[in-house]
Amino acid sequence: MKRAFLLFVSLGAGLAIAGAHSALQRTDPPDGAILRQTPHEIRFWFSEPIKVGLSTFEVRDGSGRQIDRRDLHADKTEPTLLHLSLGDGLGPGTYKVNWTAVAQDMHPSRGSLRFQVSPNEKR
C-alpha cells in the first residue's frame, strides 16, 4: 500500500512538472497576417515566463536576411510577454519568425510564423 501511494505521488508530481512547460498562446502580428505597414515589433505571449537569455527569436525577410534588432526582452509588467524590435525601413514582402523558447523548467519549445506586409492590400 505504501509503495502504491509513493508511486501515485511520484506520477502526480511528474505530471505537474510536465504541465508546467511554457506554450505560445498568441502573437502580434498573428501567424498569416497581411499588414498594410510594417510593425515596429513582434510580441509573443506565453503561458509561463521564458528564460530570455537562453531563448532564440529571429525575423528574416524573403531573402533570408535577419531583420530584427536582436533585442528580445520580457515585458516589465507582464512576465509572459516578450518583445522583439524590428529594423527601420522594412518594405513590402513576406517575413518569417523562427523561435526557440526555453521555459523556466528548462524545457524548450519551437515554432515559426509568417506575416506579410502589403501596403496595397484591401481590407
Backbone torsions as a table, in degrees:
resi	resn	phi	psi	omega
1	MET	NA	-42.7	-179.5
2	LYS	-63.6	-40.1	177.8
3	ARG	-63.4	-42.6	179.6
4	ALA	-61.5	-41.4	178.8
5	PHE	-63.8	-45.7	179.4
6	LEU	-62.9	-39.9	177.3
7	LEU	-62.9	-43.9	178.9
8	PHE	-61.1	-45.0	179.7
9	VAL	-64.5	-43.3	179.7
10	SER	-62.0	-45.3	178.9
11	LEU	-64.1	-41.0	178.9
12	GLY	-63.4	-40.7	178.1
13	ALA	-65.4	-39.7	178.0
14	GLY	-63.5	-39.5	178.5
15	LEU	-67.8	-37.0	178.4
16	ALA	-65.1	-40.5	178.1
17	ILE	-67.2	-44.7	-179.9
18	ALA	-60.9	-35.3	-179.6
19	GLY	-74.3	-10.1	-176.6
20	ALA	-85.9	-4.6	178.7
21	HIS	-57.8	143.3	-179.9
22	SER	-84.9	135.3	179.8
23	ALA	-122.8	144.0	176.1
24	LEU	-67.8	126.3	-178.9
25	GLN	-94.8	-43.6	179.1
26	ARG	-167.8	166.8	177.4
27	THR	-136.7	160.2	173.0
28	ASP	-135.4	110.0	7.4
29	PRO	-75.3	156.4	178.7
30	PRO	-75.8	161.8	177.5
31	ASP	-57.7	131.3	178.0
32	GLY	85.1	2.9	-177.1
33	ALA	-65.1	144.5	170.9
34	ILE	-114.3	114.5	-172.9
35	LEU	-109.0	148.0	177.4
36	ARG	-81.7	-23.6	176.7
37	GLN	-141.8	155.9	-177.7
38	THR	-69.4	131.8	176.1
39	PRO	-71.4	158.3	178.0
40	HIS	-84.1	-21.2	179.9
41	GLU	-155.5	166.7	171.5
42	ILE	-117.1	136.2	179.7
43	ARG	-114.7	140.5	-177.8
44	PHE	-127.0	126.0	175.5
45	TRP	-107.7	126.5	178.5
46	PHE	-112.6	163.4	179.8
47	SER	-75.2	-21.0	179.4
48	GLU	-141.4	160.2	176.1
49	PRO	-60.4	153.0	-177.7
50	ILE	-113.3	147.1	172.6
51	LYS	-82.5	94.7	-173.3
52	VAL	-58.6	-43.1	-177.4
53	GLY	-64.3	-19.8	179.8
54	LEU	-103.4	-2.3	-175.2
55	SER	-101.2	155.6	-179.5
56	THR	-127.8	122.4	176.9
57	PHE	-130.7	131.4	178.3
58	GLU	-147.0	149.0	178.9
59	VAL	-119.5	129.4	-179.3
60	ARG	-124.1	146.3	177.1
61	ASP	-85.3	-176.1	-176.8
62	GLY	-61.7	-24.2	178.6
63	SER	-90.7	-0.6	178.7
64	GLY	92.2	2.2	-179.7
65	ARG	-76.6	131.7	178.2
66	GLN	-72.5	125.1	-173.7
67	ILE	-118.1	2.5	176.0
68	ASP	-83.9	169.0	-177.0
69	ARG	-91.4	6.3	177.7
70	ARG	56.4	41.7	-176.8
71	ASP	-123.8	39.6	-180.0
72	LEU	-53.2	130.3	178.1
73	HIS	-152.7	150.9	177.3
74	ALA	-78.6	148.5	176.6
75	ASP	-66.5	142.8	-177.4
76	LYS	-69.3	-28.7	-177.0
77	THR	-109.5	-15.8	-178.9
78	GLU	-128.9	93.5	-171.1
79	PRO	-64.6	-14.6	178.4
80	THR	-90.5	-0.6	-179.4
81	LEU	-104.3	128.1	176.2
82	LEU	-113.6	148.4	178.5
83	HIS	-120.9	141.5	173.8
84	LEU	-137.1	115.5	-177.3
85	SER	-76.8	148.1	176.2
86	LEU	-106.1	154.2	178.9
87	GLY	-68.2	163.6	179.3
88	ASP	-80.9	154.8	171.7
89	GLY	72.0	27.4	177.2
90	LEU	-74.6	138.0	-177.1
91	GLY	-100.3	-171.6	177.3
92	PRO	-59.7	149.4	178.0
93	GLY	150.5	-177.0	178.9
94	THR	-105.3	135.2	-178.8
95	TYR	-122.1	141.2	179.8
96	LYS	-118.7	134.4	177.9
97	VAL	-110.4	122.3	173.7
98	ASN	-111.8	137.8	-179.5
99	TRP	-144.2	148.6	168.9
100	THR	-131.9	117.5	-178.3
101	ALA	-110.7	132.3	177.4
102	VAL	-103.9	119.9	-178.5
103	ALA	-76.3	168.9	178.8
104	GLN	-59.7	-28.3	178.7
105	ASP	-86.5	9.9	175.9
106	MET	74.1	9.1	176.3
107	HIS	-88.3	128.1	179.5
108	PRO	-85.7	152.7	168.9
109	SER	-133.2	152.9	-175.5
110	ARG	-132.7	156.4	175.9
111	GLY	-174.9	179.9	176.7
112	SER	-153.0	161.4	174.9
113	LEU	-151.5	161.5	178.6
114	ARG	-128.8	149.1	169.6
115	PHE	-143.7	158.7	-177.1
116	GLN	-123.8	140.3	173.1
117	VAL	-107.4	118.9	-177.7
118	SER	-140.5	93.3	-175.8
119	PRO	-58.0	-25.8	-177.2
120	ASN	-92.6	2.0	-179.0
121	GLU	-64.7	129.8	177.3
122	LYS	-92.7	143.0	-179.0
123	ARG	-99.7	NA	NA
